[in-house]
Amino acid sequence: MDERFRNFFRANLDLERGYENTGALRPTLLSYSDSYVKLIREGFEQILSDDSFGAADYERLTDIEFPDREALQAYLRSLYEYLFNDAPGQPMPPGY
């Protein structure tokens, strides 16, 4: 996993900011260079297709717990749709 991709999660989706719903995450991401946005998109695609990436891995990145891999994958798919396919709202992690 690319360090810049890890840093995106640490900086934008950690326990402190992961539950914010200000509408700023997508515009913030899209304000960066096209190459950075592409890197983040490809990183999402990689972890969504990686059967070994699970709730414990996500918790190490963000300090946010998911009950299981299925719940994490549903959240990540929704987040991908929000960031890259214009889904109407940013999804929230469990417990929101």
C-alpha positions as CSV (number, residue, x, y, z in Angstrom):
1,M,0.0,0.0,0.0
2,D,1.4,3.4,-1.0
3,E,2.4,5.6,1.9
4,R,0.5,8.6,0.3
5,F,-2.7,6.4,0.3
6,R,-2.2,5.5,3.9
7,N,-1.7,9.1,4.8
8,F,-5.0,10.0,3.0
9,F,-6.8,7.7,5.5
10,R,-4.8,9.0,8.5
11,A,-5.4,12.6,7.6
12,N,-9.0,12.5,6.4
13,L,-10.7,9.4,7.8
14,D,-9.2,8.9,11.2
15,L,-11.2,8.7,14.4
16,E,-11.3,12.4,14.8
17,R,-12.3,13.3,11.2
18,G,-14.0,10.1,10.0
19,Y,-17.3,11.1,11.6
20,E,-17.3,14.6,10.3
21,N,-20.0,15.2,7.6
22,T,-19.1,18.6,6.4
23,G,-19.3,17.8,2.7
24,A,-15.6,18.8,2.4
25,L,-14.0,15.5,1.8
26,R,-14.7,15.1,-1.9
27,P,-13.9,18.8,-2.8
28,T,-10.8,18.6,-0.8
29,L,-9.6,15.4,-2.6
30,L,-10.5,16.8,-6.0
31,S,-8.6,20.0,-5.3
32,Y,-5.3,18.0,-5.4
33,S,-3.4,17.1,-8.6
34,D,-4.9,14.6,-11.0
35,S,-2.1,12.2,-10.3
36,Y,-2.8,12.3,-6.6
37,V,-6.6,11.7,-7.1
38,K,-5.7,8.8,-9.5
39,L,-3.4,7.3,-6.8
40,I,-6.2,7.5,-4.2
41,R,-8.7,6.0,-6.6
42,E,-6.4,3.2,-7.5
43,G,-5.6,2.6,-3.8
44,F,-9.3,2.3,-3.1
45,E,-9.7,-0.2,-6.0
46,Q,-6.8,-2.2,-4.6
47,I,-8.1,-2.5,-1.1
48,L,-11.6,-3.3,-2.3
49,S,-10.3,-6.2,-4.4
50,D,-7.8,-7.4,-1.7
51,D,-9.3,-10.2,0.2
52,S,-6.7,-9.9,2.9
53,F,-7.5,-6.2,3.8
54,G,-9.8,-6.3,6.7
55,A,-11.2,-4.5,9.7
56,A,-8.0,-4.8,11.7
57,D,-6.0,-3.2,8.9
58,Y,-8.5,-0.3,8.7
59,E,-8.4,0.1,12.4
60,R,-4.6,0.4,12.4
61,L,-4.9,3.2,9.8
62,T,-7.8,5.2,11.3
63,D,-8.5,3.9,14.9
64,I,-12.1,3.2,13.7
65,E,-13.4,-0.3,14.4
66,F,-15.7,-2.3,12.1
67,P,-17.5,-5.4,13.3
68,D,-16.3,-7.4,10.3
69,R,-14.8,-7.3,6.8
70,E,-18.2,-7.2,5.2
71,A,-19.2,-4.1,7.0
72,L,-15.9,-2.5,6.2
73,Q,-16.2,-3.4,2.5
74,A,-19.7,-1.9,2.3
75,Y,-18.4,1.3,3.8
76,L,-15.4,1.5,1.5
77,R,-17.6,0.8,-1.5
78,S,-19.9,3.6,-0.5
79,L,-17.0,5.9,0.2
80,Y,-15.5,5.1,-3.2
81,E,-18.9,6.0,-4.8
82,Y,-19.0,9.2,-2.9
83,L,-15.5,10.3,-3.8
84,F,-15.3,9.2,-7.4
85,N,-18.9,8.6,-8.7
86,D,-20.8,11.5,-7.3
87,A,-22.9,9.6,-4.7
88,P,-24.9,12.2,-2.9
89,G,-23.5,12.0,0.6
90,Q,-20.4,10.9,2.5
91,P,-21.1,7.6,4.3
92,M,-20.3,7.4,8.0
93,P,-18.5,4.6,9.8
94,P,-20.3,2.4,12.3
95,G,-21.5,3.9,15.5
96,Y,-22.5,7.2,13.9
